[in-house]
């Protein structure tokens, strides 16, 4: 039983390191820490990072997939010569 629990503990630590590369106490070591806290880019030349879905929302990509038109804020019609697949 001791061997199994040791093995499982190492597996858990491996998974934690894979999916959480830094721990909460060392978040300041994250290269984008400044962006998270100050809301700006870490340096002058860097663009501020946005959430992955924020870009798509602003481009209207997710809105189109949901069937809404961002510009008119109403249901989008079926495009000519094609069907909207759901």
Backbone atoms as SQL, in Angstrom:
CREATE TABLE atoms (id INTEGER PRIMARY KEY, chain TEXT, resi INTEGER, resn TEXT, atom TEXT, x REAL, y REAL, z REAL);
INSERT INTO atoms VALUES
  (1, 'A', 1, 'UNK', 'N', 0.828, -1.197, 0.000),
  (2, 'A', 1, 'UNK', 'CA', 0.000, 0.000, 0.000),
  (3, 'A', 1, 'UNK', 'C', 0.870, 1.258, 0.000),
  (4, 'A', 2, 'UNK', 'N', 1.985, 1.209, 0.688),
  (5, 'A', 2, 'UNK', 'CA', 2.872, 2.366, 0.763),
  (6, 'A', 2, 'UNK', 'C', 3.447, 2.749, -0.591),
  (7, 'A', 3, 'UNK', 'N', 3.815, 1.714, -1.379),
  (8, 'A', 3, 'UNK', 'CA', 4.364, 1.980, -2.705),
  (9, 'A', 3, 'UNK', 'C', 3.328, 2.648, -3.602),
  (10, 'A', 4, 'UNK', 'N', 2.088, 2.137, -3.535),
  (11, 'A', 4, 'UNK', 'CA', 1.033, 2.682, -4.390),
  (12, 'A', 4, 'UNK', 'C', 0.755, 4.144, -4.074),
  (13, 'A', 5, 'UNK', 'N', 0.688, 4.477, -2.790),
  (14, 'A', 5, 'UNK', 'CA', 0.389, 5.860, -2.426),
  (15, 'A', 5, 'UNK', 'C', 1.541, 6.783, -2.836),
  (16, 'A', 6, 'UNK', 'N', 2.771, 6.302, -2.727),
  (17, 'A', 6, 'UNK', 'CA', 3.928, 7.099, -3.157),
  (18, 'A', 6, 'UNK', 'C', 3.862, 7.331, -4.665),
  (19, 'A', 7, 'UNK', 'N', 3.519, 6.270, -5.413),
  (20, 'A', 7, 'UNK', 'CA', 3.404, 6.379, -6.869),
  (21, 'A', 7, 'UNK', 'C', 2.306, 7.371, -7.250),
  (22, 'A', 8, 'UNK', 'N', 1.148, 7.264, -6.584),
  (23, 'A', 8, 'UNK', 'CA', 0.040, 8.173, -6.886),
  (24, 'A', 8, 'UNK', 'C', 0.395, 9.614, -6.546),
  (25, 'A', 9, 'UNK', 'N', 1.140, 9.796, -5.470),
  (26, 'A', 9, 'UNK', 'CA', 1.535, 11.147, -5.085),
  (27, 'A', 9, 'UNK', 'C', 2.456, 11.755, -6.138),
  (28, 'A', 10, 'UNK', 'N', 3.405, 10.943, -6.649),
  (29, 'A', 10, 'UNK', 'CA', 4.287, 11.469, -7.693),
  (30, 'A', 10, 'UNK', 'C', 3.508, 11.759, -8.971),
  (31, 'A', 11, 'UNK', 'N', 2.526, 10.923, -9.285),
  (32, 'A', 11, 'UNK', 'CA', 1.699, 11.182, -10.467),
  (33, 'A', 11, 'UNK', 'C', 0.927, 12.487, -10.307),
  (34, 'A', 12, 'UNK', 'N', 0.392, 12.716, -9.128),
  (35, 'A', 12, 'UNK', 'CA', -0.361, 13.936, -8.857),
  (36, 'A', 12, 'UNK', 'C', 0.537, 15.164, -8.978),
  (37, 'A', 13, 'UNK', 'N', 1.733, 15.075, -8.427),
  (38, 'A', 13, 'UNK', 'CA', 2.677, 16.192, -8.513),
  (39, 'A', 13, 'UNK', 'C', 3.036, 16.457, -9.965),
  (40, 'A', 14, 'UNK', 'N', 3.236, 15.390, -10.747),
  (41, 'A', 14, 'UNK', 'CA', 3.553, 15.550, -12.161),
  (42, 'A', 14, 'UNK', 'C', 2.419, 16.260, -12.886),
  (43, 'A', 15, 'UNK', 'N', 1.181, 15.845, -12.614),
  (44, 'A', 15, 'UNK', 'CA', 0.036, 16.492, -13.253),
  (45, 'A', 15, 'UNK', 'C', -0.092, 17.949, -12.831),
  (46, 'A', 16, 'UNK', 'N', 0.127, 18.231, -11.552),
  (47, 'A', 16, 'UNK', 'CA', 0.059, 19.614, -11.082),
  (48, 'A', 16, 'UNK', 'C', 1.085, 20.473, -11.792),
  (49, 'A', 17, 'UNK', 'N', 2.289, 19.957, -11.944),
  (50, 'A', 17, 'UNK', 'CA', 3.335, 20.727, -12.607),
  (51, 'A', 17, 'UNK', 'C', 3.036, 20.917, -14.083),
  (52, 'A', 18, 'UNK', 'N', 2.360, 19.948, -14.676),
  (53, 'A', 18, 'UNK', 'CA', 2.045, 20.047, -16.098),
  (54, 'A', 18, 'UNK', 'C', 0.967, 21.103, -16.344),
  (55, 'A', 19, 'UNK', 'N', -0.073, 21.106, -15.536),
  (56, 'A', 19, 'UNK', 'CA', -1.197, 21.997, -15.786),
  (57, 'A', 19, 'UNK', 'C', -1.114, 23.305, -15.009),
  (58, 'A', 20, 'UNK', 'N', -0.328, 23.330, -13.948),
  (59, 'A', 20, 'UNK', 'CA', -0.130, 24.564, -13.194),
  (60, 'A', 20, 'UNK', 'C', 1.370, 24.804, -13.079),
  (61, 'A', 21, 'UNK', 'N', 1.969, 25.440, -14.091),
  (62, 'A', 21, 'UNK', 'CA', 3.427, 25.542, -14.114),
  (63, 'A', 21, 'UNK', 'C', 4.012, 26.392, -12.987),
  (64, 'A', 22, 'UNK', 'N', 3.240, 27.270, -12.394),
  (65, 'A', 22, 'UNK', 'CA', 3.746, 28.024, -11.254),
  (66, 'A', 22, 'UNK', 'C', 2.696, 27.989, -10.157),
  (67, 'A', 23, 'UNK', 'N', 3.167, 28.078, -8.940),
  (68, 'A', 23, 'UNK', 'CA', 2.255, 28.021, -7.805),
  (69, 'A', 23, 'UNK', 'C', 1.861, 29.433, -7.405),
  (70, 'A', 24, 'UNK', 'N', 0.817, 29.551, -6.603),
  (71, 'A', 24, 'UNK', 'CA', 0.294, 30.864, -6.248),
  (72, 'A', 24, 'UNK', 'C', 1.319, 31.724, -5.508),
  (73, 'A', 25, 'UNK', 'N', 2.209, 31.109, -4.740),
  (74, 'A', 25, 'UNK', 'CA', 3.182, 31.916, -4.007),
  (75, 'A', 25, 'UNK', 'C', 4.289, 32.434, -4.909),
  (76, 'A', 26, 'UNK', 'N', 4.427, 31.873, -6.099),
  (77, 'A', 26, 'UNK', 'CA', 5.473, 32.331, -7.006),
  (78, 'A', 26, 'UNK', 'C', 4.875, 32.939, -8.270),
  (79, 'A', 27, 'UNK', 'N', 3.686, 33.527, -8.155),
  (80, 'A', 27, 'UNK', 'CA', 3.039, 34.091, -9.348),
  (81, 'A', 27, 'UNK', 'C', 3.830, 35.281, -9.889),
  (82, 'A', 28, 'UNK', 'N', 4.603, 35.934, -9.024),
  (83, 'A', 28, 'UNK', 'CA', 5.392, 37.073, -9.477),
  (84, 'A', 28, 'UNK', 'C', 6.492, 36.649, -10.434),
  (85, 'A', 29, 'UNK', 'N', 6.813, 35.358, -10.463),
  (86, 'A', 29, 'UNK', 'CA', 7.821, 34.872, -11.394),
  (87, 'A', 29, 'UNK', 'C', 7.239, 34.672, -12.790),
  (88, 'A', 30, 'UNK', 'N', 5.925, 34.740, -12.911),
  (89, 'A', 30, 'UNK', 'CA', 5.283, 34.604, -14.211),
  (90, 'A', 30, 'UNK', 'C', 5.665, 35.806, -15.066),
  (91, 'A', 31, 'UNK', 'N', 6.097, 35.586, -16.330),
  (92, 'A', 31, 'UNK', 'CA', 6.538, 36.710, -17.158),
  (93, 'A', 31, 'UNK', 'C', 5.439, 37.744, -17.427),
  (94, 'A', 32, 'UNK', 'N', 4.187, 37.358, -17.333),
  (95, 'A', 32, 'UNK', 'CA', 3.098, 38.290, -17.624),
  (96, 'A', 32, 'UNK', 'C', 2.430, 38.810, -16.355),
  (97, 'A', 33, 'UNK', 'N', 3.151, 38.720, -15.231),
  (98, 'A', 33, 'UNK', 'CA', 2.577, 39.133, -13.946),
  (99, 'A', 33, 'UNK', 'C', 2.147, 40.597, -13.963),
  (100, 'A', 34, 'UNK', 'N', 2.980, 41.453, -14.558),
  (101, 'A', 34, 'UNK', 'CA', 2.657, 42.878, -14.614),
  (102, 'A', 34, 'UNK', 'C', 1.347, 43.112, -15.355),
  (103, 'A', 35, 'UNK', 'N', 1.144, 42.363, -16.434),
  (104, 'A', 35, 'UNK', 'CA', -0.074, 42.539, -17.225),
  (105, 'A', 35, 'UNK', 'C', -1.305, 42.177, -16.412),
  (106, 'A', 36, 'UNK', 'N', -1.186, 41.138, -15.594),
  (107, 'A', 36, 'UNK', 'CA', -2.341, 40.723, -14.805),
  (108, 'A', 36, 'UNK', 'C', -2.669, 41.760, -13.734),
  (109, 'A', 37, 'UNK', 'N', -1.633, 42.310, -13.110),
  (110, 'A', 37, 'UNK', 'CA', -1.870, 43.188, -11.973),
  (111, 'A', 37, 'UNK', 'C', -2.134, 44.624, -12.390),
  (112, 'A', 38, 'UNK', 'N', -1.379, 45.124, -13.362),
  (113, 'A', 38, 'UNK', 'CA', -1.497, 46.531, -13.726),
  (114, 'A', 38, 'UNK', 'C', -2.406, 46.747, -14.927),
  (115, 'A', 39, 'UNK', 'N', -2.792, 45.676, -15.585),
  (116, 'A', 39, 'UNK', 'CA', -3.692, 45.800, -16.723),
  (117, 'A', 39, 'UNK', 'C', -3.024, 46.330, -17.972),
  (118, 'A', 40, 'UNK', 'N', -1.708, 46.357, -17.999),
  (119, 'A', 40, 'UNK', 'CA', -1.003, 46.858, -19.171),
  (120, 'A', 40, 'UNK', 'C', 0.051, 45.880, -19.618),
  (121, 'A', 41, 'UNK', 'N', 0.779, 46.257, -20.652),
  (122, 'A', 41, 'UNK', 'CA', 1.827, 45.383, -21.166),
  (123, 'A', 41, 'UNK', 'C', 3.039, 45.439, -20.242),
  (124, 'A', 42, 'UNK', 'N', 3.824, 44.365, -20.262),
  (125, 'A', 42, 'UNK', 'CA', 4.997, 44.300, -19.405),
  (126, 'A', 42, 'UNK', 'C', 6.069, 45.276, -19.874),
  (127, 'A', 43, 'UNK', 'N', 6.165, 45.510, -21.176),
  (128, 'A', 43, 'UNK', 'CA', 7.121, 46.480, -21.696),
  (129, 'A', 43, 'UNK', 'C', 6.415, 47.368, -22.718),
  (130, 'A', 44, 'UNK', 'N', 7.107, 48.387, -23.177),
  (131, 'A', 44, 'UNK', 'CA', 6.486, 49.347, -24.098),
  (132, 'A', 44, 'UNK', 'C', 6.159, 48.692, -25.437),
  (133, 'A', 45, 'UNK', 'N', 7.020, 47.785, -25.893),
  (134, 'A', 45, 'UNK', 'CA', 6.838, 47.187, -27.216),
  (135, 'A', 45, 'UNK', 'C', 5.815, 46.063, -27.246),
  (136, 'A', 46, 'UNK', 'N', 5.454, 45.539, -26.086),
  (137, 'A', 46, 'UNK', 'CA', 4.528, 44.409, -26.027),
  (138, 'A', 46, 'UNK', 'C', 3.089, 44.889, -26.033),
  (139, 'A', 47, 'UNK', 'N', 2.250, 44.194, -26.768),
  (140, 'A', 47, 'UNK', 'CA', 0.822, 44.506, -26.710),
  (141, 'A', 47, 'UNK', 'C', 0.242, 43.862, -25.457),
  (142, 'A', 48, 'UNK', 'N', -0.736, 44.485, -24.825),
  (143, 'A', 48, 'UNK', 'CA', -1.353, 43.839, -23.666),
  (144, 'A', 48, 'UNK', 'C', -2.090, 42.574, -24.085),
  (145, 'A', 49, 'UNK', 'N', -1.945, 41.530, -23.285),
  (146, 'A', 49, 'UNK', 'CA', -2.605, 40.267, -23.613),
  (147, 'A', 49, 'UNK', 'C', -4.059, 40.328, -23.218),
  (148, 'A', 50, 'UNK', 'N', -4.893, 39.699, -24.039),
  (149, 'A', 50, 'UNK', 'CA', -6.308, 39.611, -23.701),
  (150, 'A', 50, 'UNK', 'C', -6.665, 38.145, -23.552),
  (151, 'A', 51, 'UNK', 'N', -7.790, 37.909, -22.926),
  (152, 'A', 51, 'UNK', 'CA', -8.262, 36.535, -22.782),
  (153, 'A', 51, 'UNK', 'C', -8.513, 35.962, -24.171),
  (154, 'A', 52, 'UNK', 'N', -8.298, 34.651, -24.381),
  (155, 'A', 52, 'UNK', 'CA', -8.435, 34.080, -25.719),
  (156, 'A', 52, 'UNK', 'C', -9.813, 34.304, -26.337),
  (157, 'A', 53, 'UNK', 'N', -10.860, 34.292, -25.523),
  (158, 'A', 53, 'UNK', 'CA', -12.193, 34.457, -26.089),
  (159, 'A', 53, 'UNK', 'C', -12.544, 35.918, -26.298),
  (160, 'A', 54, 'UNK', 'N', -11.813, 36.797, -25.642),
  (161, 'A', 54, 'UNK', 'CA', -12.105, 38.219, -25.772),
  (162, 'A', 54, 'UNK', 'C', -11.840, 38.681, -27.204),
  (163, 'A', 55, 'UNK', 'N', -10.749, 38.176, -27.811),
  (164, 'A', 55, 'UNK', 'CA', -10.435, 38.536, -29.193),
  (165, 'A', 55, 'UNK', 'C', -11.558, 38.107, -30.117),
  (166, 'A', 56, 'UNK', 'N', -12.027, 36.879, -29.939),
  (167, 'A', 56, 'UNK', 'CA', -13.067, 36.361, -30.814),
  (168, 'A', 56, 'UNK', 'C', -14.374, 37.103, -30.610),
  (169, 'A', 57, 'UNK', 'N', -14.667, 37.473, -29.391),
  (170, 'A', 57, 'UNK', 'CA', -15.903, 38.213, -29.131),
  (171, 'A', 57, 'UNK', 'C', -15.873, 39.556, -29.835),
  (172, 'A', 58, 'UNK', 'N', -14.729, 40.242, -29.743),
  (173, 'A', 58, 'UNK', 'CA', -14.655, 41.569, -30.342),
  (174, 'A', 58, 'UNK', 'C', -14.683, 41.476, -31.865),
  (175, 'A', 59, 'UNK', 'N', -14.185, 40.388, -32.419),
  (176, 'A', 59, 'UNK', 'CA', -14.238, 40.211, -33.870),
  (177, 'A', 59, 'UNK', 'C', -15.604, 39.735, -34.329),
  (178, 'A', 60, 'UNK', 'N', -16.449, 39.337, -33.421),
  (179, 'A', 60, 'UNK', 'CA', -17.773, 38.864, -33.790),
  (180, 'A', 60, 'UNK', 'C', -17.804, 37.402, -34.175),
  (181, 'A', 61, 'UNK', 'N', -16.684, 36.683, -34.005),
  (182, 'A', 61, 'UNK', 'CA', -16.641, 35.282, -34.436),
  (183, 'A', 61, 'UNK', 'C', -17.590, 34.424, -33.613),
  (184, 'A', 62, 'UNK', 'N', -17.529, 34.567, -32.305),
  (185, 'A', 62, 'UNK', 'CA', -18.414, 33.766, -31.464),
  (186, 'A', 62, 'UNK', 'C', -19.855, 34.225, -31.600),
  (187, 'A', 63, 'UNK', 'N', -20.041, 35.526, -31.794),
  (188, 'A', 63, 'UNK', 'CA', -21.399, 36.038, -31.967),
  (189, 'A', 63, 'UNK', 'C', -22.020, 35.439, -33.226),
  (190, 'A', 64, 'UNK', 'N', -21.236, 35.318, -34.289),
  (191, 'A', 64, 'UNK', 'CA', -21.764, 34.746, -35.531),
  (192, 'A', 64, 'UNK', 'C', -22.112, 33.270, -35.324),
  (193, 'A', 65, 'UNK', 'N', -21.252, 32.557, -34.581),
  (194, 'A', 65, 'UNK', 'CA', -21.533, 31.147, -34.332),
  (195, 'A', 65, 'UNK', 'C', -22.820, 30.980, -33.542),
  (196, 'A', 66, 'UNK', 'N', -23.095, 31.918, -32.668),
  (197, 'A', 66, 'UNK', 'CA', -24.323, 31.846, -31.887),
  (198, 'A', 66, 'UNK', 'C', -25.533, 32.264, -32.706),
  (199, 'A', 67, 'UNK', 'N', -25.310, 32.854, -33.876),
  (200, 'A', 67, 'UNK', 'CA', -26.420, 33.251, -34.732),
  (201, 'A', 67, 'UNK', 'C', -26.829, 34.696, -34.564),
  (202, 'A', 68, 'UNK', 'N', -25.993, 35.510, -33.960),
  (203, 'A', 68, 'UNK', 'CA', -26.310, 36.923, -33.786),
  (204, 'A', 68, 'UNK', 'C', -25.368, 37.764, -34.625),
  (205, 'A', 69, 'UNK', 'N', -25.857, 38.889, -35.073),
  (206, 'A', 69, 'UNK', 'CA', -25.036, 39.834, -35.810),
  (207, 'A', 69, 'UNK', 'C', -24.653, 40.944, -34.840),
  (208, 'A', 70, 'UNK', 'N', -23.359, 41.148, -34.647),
  (209, 'A', 70, 'UNK', 'CA', -22.910, 42.155, -33.687),
  (210, 'A', 70, 'UNK', 'C', -23.323, 43.564, -34.077),
  (211, 'A', 71, 'UNK', 'N', -23.288, 43.856, -35.383),
  (212, 'A', 71, 'UNK', 'CA', -23.512, 45.235, -35.815),
  (213, 'A', 71, 'UNK', 'C', -24.959, 45.656, -35.636),
  (214, 'A', 72, 'UNK', 'N', -25.894, 44.757, -35.882),
  (215, 'A', 72, 'UNK', 'CA', -27.308, 45.127, -35.793),
  (216, 'A', 72, 'UNK', 'C', -27.980, 44.579, -34.547),
  (217, 'A', 73, 'UNK', 'N', -27.293, 43.676, -33.866),
  (218, 'A', 73, 'UNK', 'CA', -27.808, 43.102, -32.628),
  (219, 'A', 73, 'UNK', 'C', -29.145, 42.388, -32.840),
  (220, 'A', 74, 'UNK', 'N', -29.241, 41.643, -33.916),
  (221, 'A', 74, 'UNK', 'CA', -30.452, 40.861, -34.169),
  (222, 'A', 74, 'UNK', 'C', -30.046, 39.528, -34.779),
  (223, 'A', 75, 'UNK', 'N', -31.009, 38.646, -34.990),
  (224, 'A', 75, 'UNK', 'CA', -30.696, 37.325, -35.548),
  (225, 'A', 75, 'UNK', 'C', -30.110, 37.466, -36.948),
  (226, 'A', 76, 'UNK', 'N', -29.095, 36.661, -37.228),
  (227, 'A', 76, 'UNK', 'CA', -28.460, 36.689, -38.542),
  (228, 'A', 76, 'UNK', 'C', -29.250, 35.792, -39.490),
  (229, 'A', 77, 'UNK', 'N', -29.381, 36.222, -40.712),
  (230, 'A', 77, 'UNK', 'CA', -30.108, 35.427, -41.702),
  (231, 'A', 77, 'UNK', 'C', -29.185, 34.376, -42.292),
  (232, 'A', 78, 'UNK', 'N', -29.764, 33.386, -42.940),
  (233, 'A', 78, 'UNK', 'CA', -28.969, 32.338, -43.579),
  (234, 'A', 78, 'UNK', 'C', -28.227, 32.954, -44.765),
  (235, 'A', 79, 'UNK', 'N', -26.904, 32.750, -44.863),
  (236, 'A', 79, 'UNK', 'CA', -26.151, 33.334, -45.969),
  (237, 'A', 79, 'UNK', 'C', -26.588, 32.768, -47.310),
  (238, 'A', 80, 'UNK', 'N', -26.405, 33.553, -48.368),
  (239, 'A', 80, 'UNK', 'CA', -26.811, 33.107, -49.706),
  (240, 'A', 80, 'UNK', 'C', -26.019, 31.876, -50.126),
  (241, 'A', 81, 'UNK', 'N', -26.725, 30.919, -50.709),
  (242, 'A', 81, 'UNK', 'CA', -26.066, 29.735, -51.250),
  (243, 'A', 81, 'UNK', 'C', -25.581, 28.757, -50.195),
  (244, 'A', 82, 'UNK', 'N', -26.036, 28.873, -48.982),
  (245, 'A', 82, 'UNK', 'CA', -25.557, 27.949, -47.964),
  (246, 'A', 82, 'UNK', 'C', -26.526, 27.831, -46.815),
  (247, 'A', 83, 'UNK', 'N', -26.252, 26.917, -45.954),
  (248, 'A', 83, 'UNK', 'CA', -27.085, 26.715, -44.774),
  (249, 'A', 83, 'UNK', 'C', -26.274, 27.031, -43.535),
  (250, 'A', 84, 'UNK', 'N', -26.945, 27.458, -42.526),
  (251, 'A', 84, 'UNK', 'CA', -26.289, 27.595, -41.231),
  (252, 'A', 84, 'UNK', 'C', -26.325, 26.240, -40.543),
  (253, 'A', 85, 'UNK', 'N', -25.159, 25.689, -40.291),
  (254, 'A', 85, 'UNK', 'CA', -25.121, 24.385, -39.621),
  (255, 'A', 85, 'UNK', 'C', -25.169, 24.615, -38.130),
  (256, 'A', 86, 'UNK', 'N', -25.973, 23.824, -37.459),
  (257, 'A', 86, 'UNK', 'CA', -26.077, 24.008, -36.016),
  (258, 'A', 86, 'UNK', 'C', -25.337, 22.911, -35.296);
